[in-house]
Amino acid sequence: MSEDNDVRGNRSAWGPPVVLVVALITGGWFLQRGVEQEANVYLQARLFQEVLDHVTEQYVDPIDRSGLVGAAIEGVLSELNDPHTSFIDAKTWDGFRFRSGADADYGGVGLEILNRDGWVTVITPLPGGPALRAGIRAGDQIIEVEGASAEDWETDQAASLLRGSPGTDVSLLIHRPGVDESIPFTLTRAVIELLSVPFATMVDEGVGYIPLRIFSETSGAEVREAIERLQEQGMTSLILDLRDNPGGLLDEGVGVADLFLPNGAAILETRGRASGQNQNFSGVHPEMVPHVPVVVLVNQSSASASEIVAGALQDHDRALVLGTRTYGKGSVQTLFRLSGGNILRLTTARWYTPVGRSIQIAHDEEAENGAGQSSALGLGGERVLKEASVKGPTVESFGGRTLHGGGGITPDLVVLPDTLSAREQGAVQRLFRSAGAFATASFDHSVLYVRDHPNLETGFALTPADLDRFYRTLIDEHEIMLSETDFVTAVRYVTHQLERQIALQAWGEEGAFHHTRGVDRQLKNAIEILKQADTPEALFSLAAAANPIETATGVGASTPDVLGLN
């Protein structure tokens, strides 16, 4: 007993001095280690400065010092393997302001672009812009601007050259996947008004339709006003179209989701390393249209803020998501002002849906989607991935439905757009070699057609004689090298493009939408399912009965127009 007391006594006597000695030793080691680390960083910076001085002062040929610094910065950022992180020099900052949605108007060509695999690639041509009117499409790669090679250009470098005074021209050389020869375009810059909601309309009895094209500073207000107008027209269900919407301002994505969720409902969580990057965003207003069935349309070009809205409404079982898997941009960028007016755009956080899904696509998977996956051409000439398989972990929505995580938002009902047959695709790809001339010819022909048909009504159809005259125009006036056999084979594509252009000239974007919506398979599915569902819960039951993952994998004319809903 006494021995035990002595041991405990010795421990009590020696414990504090030992702890003190250990603390001094380890504290000194940690302090020394901190000093060494700081000194190491200083030495590395000093080393870089010495190398830079020797190269610029002693190298056999004259060297641009600022160019070396810029290359070093780009080298550091390239190590991150993050296409959304970039250094923006002061000259291109205005161009970035447009693309981030900060400017309502700008003088440019109307392109949303991003660097992919070393080439500046078109994400989407903006509605009403010169690029869309000229025939530039999503997926096109810009290989030259004003005769200068654009290989390895940063997005902002290309944006600065595409911008300019309205009315001036800029020449581009485009590579289109599947087309052997490069395609020249000459675009006339214009002031682009970035309307988030170009129109809102009824597409069936009680079914409203709102296309949301971009998330700018007024998106939430525009969607709210559109809903109010449709309610006055008797809207009892709604289609929110986010297809080809590249995103924009995060706050506006949160604001649009807030319109459909109750006050206090979780919308978005961001997680990062730095203080202030971990944030939770929730609804702050009462739900605008409670109990109204909603379908959200998405495709592979729906990105960023579009995915915030689709993910939040899907997690809360508030809307049925229909279409194809979205792009998968689940990161948040912060702008840091640097000396000389330069800007660092840095990925500082990732965002997560209310149930905790990250939708960020892995960069190797993004490259696979861009090259390895089998694809077809849609009726409008857009690229359609054939794969409809679901990847990634599964989670449960707040209502207990099974949802899929991983890259992008996987729709509740997977529906592929109408696509061209293999023979049609071959003919259309040969036509793409003269895409610029084809777009110019379509525009000119449409203007004349509207002039010669003053009583034109929605639902018109081009006759074989009309198409024959257009073919002669392509060959004789625009000198397009296209055989008559290819023209006949591509006639579905040609007719769709030409009729849409005529409708656009005659009645504007809303009229063009109404004229061509009959061939929009995803929209037809959305309308059909809303006609059969009077509650959000009924939407999910119908979608589950359609067994979408198994039935949506086919591509081509044999795929049913409406999946399991007839």
Secondary structure, DSSP 8 states (H G I E B T S, - for coil): -HHHHHHHHHHHHHHHHHHHHHHHHHHHHHHHHHHHHHHHHHHHHHHHHHHHHHHHHHSSS---HHHHHHHHHHHHHHTT--TT-EEE-GGGHHHHHHHTT--SEEEE--EEEEEETTEEEEEEE-TTSHHHHHT--TT-EEEEETTEE-TT--HHHHHHHH---TT-EEEEEEE-TT-SS-EEEEEE-EEEE--S-S--EEEETTEEEEE---B-TTHHHHHHHHHHHHHHTT--EEEEE-TT---B-HHHHHHHHHTTS-TT-EEEEEEESSTT--EEEE--S--SSTT--EEEEE-TT--THHHHHHHHHHHTT-SEEEES------EEEEEEE-GGG-EEEEEEEEEE-TT--B----HHHHHIIIIIS-EEEBTTS-EEE------S-EEE-TTS-EEE-SSS---SEE----B--HHHHHHHHHHHTTHHHHHHHHHHHHHHHHHH-TT--TT----HHHHHHHHHIIIIIS-----HHHHHHTHHHHHHHHHHHHHHHHHHHHHHHHHHGGG-HHHHHHHHHHHH-SSHHHHHHHHHHT-HHHHT---STTS-SSSS--
